[in-house]
Amino acid sequence: MKPYLSGLHQNIQSVGNKQTEVDLALKLNLNNTDVMCFTEHWLKKDYLKLNKLNQYKLLSYFSRKKKHNHGGSRILYMWEKYLY
C-alpha cells in the first residue's frame, strides 16, 4: 500500500448527466485516486445513494433541501480498498 493518499477535487456542476464521463476518467486516468470530492453535483439526497462509482464508497455528502434549488454541493468518495 502507498504511504500517502491521493485526492481529486472537481467542480462537476451536475454530475447526473456526466456519469459516463466520470466513469471513463476513472478507468483511464484516475485508477489510483484514493479520495474524490465533487462539488456542485446538483443531486438530491435520494438519488445520491443510487449514483455509484465503480470501486468507490460514498462517505459523505451535502444536498440542499429547498425545493427549487439545484440539489447538492458536495460528495466525498473513498476507494473501497481502504474501507475493509
C-alpha positions in Angstrom: 0.0 0.0 0.0 1.1 3.6 -0.7 2.4 5.7 2.2 0.1 8.5 1.2 -3.4 9.2 -0.1 -4.0 10.8 -3.4 -7.0 13.0 -3.9 -9.1 14.7 -6.5 -11.4 17.7 -6.2 -13.6 18.7 -9.2 -16.4 21.2 -9.5 -18.6 19.0 -11.7 -21.8 21.1 -12.0 -24.5 18.5 -12.4 -22.9 15.0 -12.2 -26.1 13.3 -13.1 -25.7 14.0 -16.8 -21.9 13.3 -16.7 -21.8 9.8 -15.2 -20.4 8.2 -18.3 -17.5 10.8 -18.5 -16.7 10.3 -14.8 -16.6 6.5 -15.2 -14.4 6.8 -18.2 -12.0 9.2 -16.5 -11.7 6.8 -13.6 -10.9 3.9 -15.9 -8.3 5.8 -18.0 -6.6 8.3 -15.6 -7.7 8.1 -12.1 -7.4 4.5 -11.2 -5.1 5.3 -8.3 -7.1 8.1 -6.8 -7.9 7.3 -3.2 -10.3 10.1 -2.2 -12.5 12.1 -4.6 -14.6 15.2 -3.8 -17.1 16.6 -6.3 -18.7 20.0 -5.7 -21.9 21.4 -7.2 -23.2 18.0 -8.1 -26.8 19.1 -8.1 -28.1 15.7 -7.0 -30.9 15.3 -4.4 -30.3 13.2 -1.3 -32.3 10.2 -2.5 -30.5 10.0 -5.8 -27.1 10.2 -4.3 -27.4 6.7 -2.8 -28.2 5.3 -6.3 -25.4 7.1 -8.0 -22.5 4.7 -7.7 -18.9 4.9 -8.8 -17.1 1.6 -9.5 -14.8 0.7 -6.7 -15.6 3.8 -4.6 -17.8 4.2 -1.5 -19.9 7.2 -0.7 -18.5 8.6 2.6 -20.2 11.9 2.9 -22.5 14.3 1.0 -24.4 17.5 1.3 -27.6 18.3 -0.6 -29.8 21.4 -0.4 -33.3 20.8 0.9 -35.1 23.7 -0.7 -37.5 22.5 -3.5 -36.5 25.0 -6.2 -32.7 25.0 -5.7 -30.3 22.7 -7.5 -29.5 19.6 -5.4 -26.3 19.3 -3.6 -23.0 20.9 -3.3 -20.5 18.2 -2.1 -20.0 14.5 -2.5 -17.0 12.6 -0.9 -16.0 9.2 -2.2 -13.2 6.9 -1.0 -11.6 3.9 -2.7 -13.2 0.8 -1.3 -9.9 -0.9 -0.6 -9.3 1.4 2.3 -12.6 0.6 4.0 -12.1 -3.1 4.8 
